Amino acid sequence: MDDTLIDDLSQPHPRASTGTEWELLSDRVMGGVSAGGLSRETIAGRTALRLQGDVRLENNGGFVQAALDLAPNGATDARRWSGISLDVYGNGEAYNFHLRTADVTRPWQSYRAQFDAPAVWQTITLRFDAFTPHRLTAPLDLSTLRRIGIVAIGRAFQADIAIAGIRFNA
């Protein structure tokens, strides 16, 4: 297997190329009322992971997320790569990409980068040096990268984003 590959969507849903499984999370775990769904669909001619949802701010909520552990048991050492690229199709809204490392010990902590999801297939590249820590002070330690997340967060809106491939880039 290509070691840059995170998911090419060739495995049955919800399994990723990493051998782990995509998971839907929402603010309901903390009392929020956002709701969403995670499916495998053909979008504009490409097989894709599709995250849809109604992001709502009531009860201190405000997110739906497609999350993926990068390794079945432990972490991935991502120091040899400069970032992550993903093939995206969306509804023109802004989304977040979250990273979790061994230093992230609370559910509300992550390293975050924002991107727009246009209504055409486009490859988005997020450099690791563009990620900022959220509610933690530890610098991003790429040697202990555990989990990624595609997140609709922070404002009330209808989320609709599809990912056709995701990989580390040199």
BELNOR-V85859 format. One record per helix or strand of 2 or more residues. SS is the DSSP state (H for helix, E for strand). FROM is the first residue (numbers start at 1). LEN is the number of residues. If there is no record, write none. Layout:
ss=(SS | SS)
from=(FROM | FROM)
len=(LEN | LEN)
//
This chain:
ss=(E | E | H | E | E | H | E | E | E | E | E | H | E | H | E | E)
from=(5 | 21 | 27 | 35 | 46 | 58 | 63 | 83 | 94 | 110 | 122 | 128 | 132 | 142 | 145 | 157)
len=(3 | 6 | 4 | 9 | 10 | 3 | 7 | 8 | 8 | 7 | 6 | 3 | 3 | 3 | 9 | 13)
//
